[in-house]
Amino acid sequence: MESVPKFSNRGWVGANGKSVRGVVVINHDKNKNININMLKMSKKDLVKDQQHICPICFDAWTSDGHHRICCLPCGHIYGLSCIRRWLQQKGQRSSQKCPQCNESCTMKNVKLLYATQLHDAVAAADHKISTTRFPFTNKGSRAFELYVSRQQTDALKRRDDALKLLADVRGRRIDLLKRRDDMLDSHADALRQWDTALDSQANALECQAEALGWRAEALEWRAEALEKRAEALGRRVNAFKASLDFFEQSYKEHMDKLDHHSSQLRYAQPSLVRLHCHSLLGPVHILSVPTGLSEDGVKLTYTDLFWFTKNYIELKSFNGWLS
């Protein structure tokens, strides 16, 4: 806090040894020198002076304690407590980077700096206390009014310089906030792209699942069709078994009839009948008709026997394949 000159309405002993009444102004030269030095600083000097403050909190760092001076691998310098708080923020990827150059770093990369003497305007100031006396005379009153006017002018100038410095600090803080907003926007864009990629992947998986569902449904329909076909084949097999039983019964009846006709032929004269068979139960050639049996009867007998025997053999083969 800036020191204000103290005014004291009292007397003092003049050079002639007489008592003089007037106003005594006590100036703390230490604070005066500091303020004058700050007012005389150029913009370059202000920037140079700002190099001795932490870029995060804008307070001066120290040579020890929780806000001691430290640096990152990129070379930027901060107060230890500020950079620790910055790097240990949760849920923000930007917190794992240098606030100024965005180079990745962690608390393990923070290096403490050991400085024997830091910039301190107070240590360079003059600690002497001076006094200014204004006697209650016309000349003293004019000098006091001039002094007050100069003090007001200096105060206004210091106020303007302080406002400019505050505006510069606020501008730097706004720049940092803008950079942080840009990093957050980049992070948000990355999250949106990731979300879009996940949606695309989910849609692809949904389409794949739908295709698999269609395939499963088609296989189910095919299984039902095969089941119906198996049932139809079962009914057909049962029908063939019934036909086989019928042909087997017919075959037995014709065999009995053939045995009967054969018995009649054995009693007939052998010279009257000569049979020539090209294959098993093949075509029958009747050379002469036996007594009591016409040519058509013999031909019908052997033709029926061949037809039923052939069908019986085929049905037996089919039944054996099914079983």
Number of C-alpha atoms within 10 A of each C-alpha: 4 8 12 12 16 11 14 12 13 12 15 15 10 10 8 7 8 9 10 17 17 17 20 20 18 16 18 18 19 19 22 19 17 18 18 13 12 17 17 11 15 10 10 9 12 14 11 12 15 15 14 19 19 22 23 16 14 16 14 19 25 21 17 13 11 12 18 20 25 22 17 21 14 14 11 13 23 28 26 24 16 17 25 15 11 18 19 13 12 10 7 12 13 20 22 18 16 21 20 13 10 14 13 16 16 16 15 7 12 17 15 17 13 12 11 6 8 13 14 11 15 12 11 11 15 14 14 10 12 11 13 12 21 20 19 16 11 9 11 15 15 13 15 20 13 12 15 12 12 12 14 12 12 15 13 12 13 16 13 13 15 14 12 12 14 12 12 12 15 12 12 15 16 12 12 16 12 12 15 16 12 12 17 15 12 13 15 12 12 12 12 12 12 12 12 12 12 12 12 12 12 12 12 12 12 12 12 12 12 12 12 12 12 12 12 12 12 12 12 12 12 12 12 12 12 12 12 12 12 12 12 12 12 12 12 12 15 12 12 15 16 12 14 20 15 13 18 19 13 16 21 14 12 18 16 12 14 17 12 11 15 12 11 14 17 9 10 16 10 10 8 12 15 11 11 11 10 10 8 9 15 14 15 18 16 17 12 13 16 19 13 8 13 13 14 10 12 18 15 13 17 17 16 15 19 18 13 18 21 15 15 21 14 13 19 16 11 15 14 9 8 8 5
